[in-house]
Amino acid sequence: MMYKRWIMLVSGKVQGVYYRASTEDVARRLHLTGYAKNLPDGRVEIVAEGLQEDLQALKDWCEEGPPAARVTRVDVAEAPASEEFREFRIKN
């Protein structure tokens, strides 16, 4: 099994709408590790590690987000997995 790391930058109305907490729930259900954090520019950064299909499922969810969110864009960059994370959590 090949683990990957995806760095996702989520734009739109994604702060103050439980986006990070909802992302944490979804990522944990998918057995992904990493974190979600708010950025000063209003975006949310998600760093997730796991299997390709689970990362894709998280990205698909991120494009919609929780009900109060209005996602306009999800940019993804791939990097080698470091396996430094033990769980998925909210970071700030």
C-alpha positions in Angstrom: 0.0 0.0 0.0 1.4 3.3 -1.1 0.7 6.2 1.2 0.6 9.7 -0.2 0.4 13.3 1.2 -2.0 15.8 -0.3 -1.9 19.5 0.6 -5.2 21.1 -0.1 -6.0 24.8 0.0 -9.7 25.4 0.2 -11.1 28.8 -0.8 -14.5 30.4 -0.3 -16.6 30.9 2.9 -14.8 28.2 4.8 -13.9 29.8 8.2 -16.4 30.1 11.0 -18.7 27.4 9.4 -17.3 24.3 11.2 -15.3 23.4 8.1 -12.2 22.2 10.0 -14.3 20.2 12.6 -16.3 18.6 9.8 -13.1 17.8 7.8 -11.6 16.2 10.9 -14.7 13.9 11.2 -14.6 12.9 7.5 -10.8 12.4 7.5 -10.9 10.2 10.6 -13.7 8.1 9.1 -11.4 7.6 6.0 -8.4 6.6 8.3 -6.4 9.6 7.1 -3.8 11.4 9.2 -2.8 15.1 9.2 -4.5 18.4 10.0 -6.7 21.2 9.0 -6.0 24.8 9.9 -7.3 28.3 9.1 -5.0 30.5 7.2 -4.8 34.3 7.7 -6.1 34.9 4.1 -9.4 33.2 4.8 -8.6 29.8 3.3 -8.3 26.5 5.1 -5.2 24.4 4.6 -5.5 20.6 4.8 -2.6 18.3 5.0 -3.7 14.7 4.8 -1.8 11.4 4.4 -3.2 8.0 3.4 -4.3 5.9 0.4 -5.0 7.6 -2.9 -8.7 6.6 -2.9 -9.2 7.9 0.6 -7.5 11.2 -0.2 -9.7 11.5 -3.3 -12.8 10.9 -1.2 -11.7 13.6 1.2 -11.1 16.1 -1.7 -14.5 15.3 -3.1 -16.1 16.1 0.3 -14.0 19.2 0.6 -15.4 20.6 -2.6 -18.8 20.8 -0.9 -17.9 21.0 2.8 -20.4 21.4 5.6 -23.8 23.0 5.0 -22.9 26.5 5.9 -19.7 26.5 3.8 -19.5 28.0 0.3 -16.5 26.4 -1.4 -15.2 28.1 -4.5 -12.0 26.2 -5.1 -9.8 23.3 -3.8 -6.2 23.4 -5.0 -4.2 20.2 -4.4 -0.5 19.5 -4.4 1.0 16.1 -3.8 4.1 15.4 -1.8 5.8 12.2 -0.4 4.1 10.9 2.7 6.2 11.4 5.8 4.0 9.4 8.2 4.7 12.0 10.9 1.1 12.2 11.9 -0.6 9.8 14.3 -4.2 11.1 13.7 -6.1 13.8 12.0 -6.6 16.9 14.0 -7.5 20.6 13.9 -4.4 22.8 14.2 -4.1 26.5 15.0 
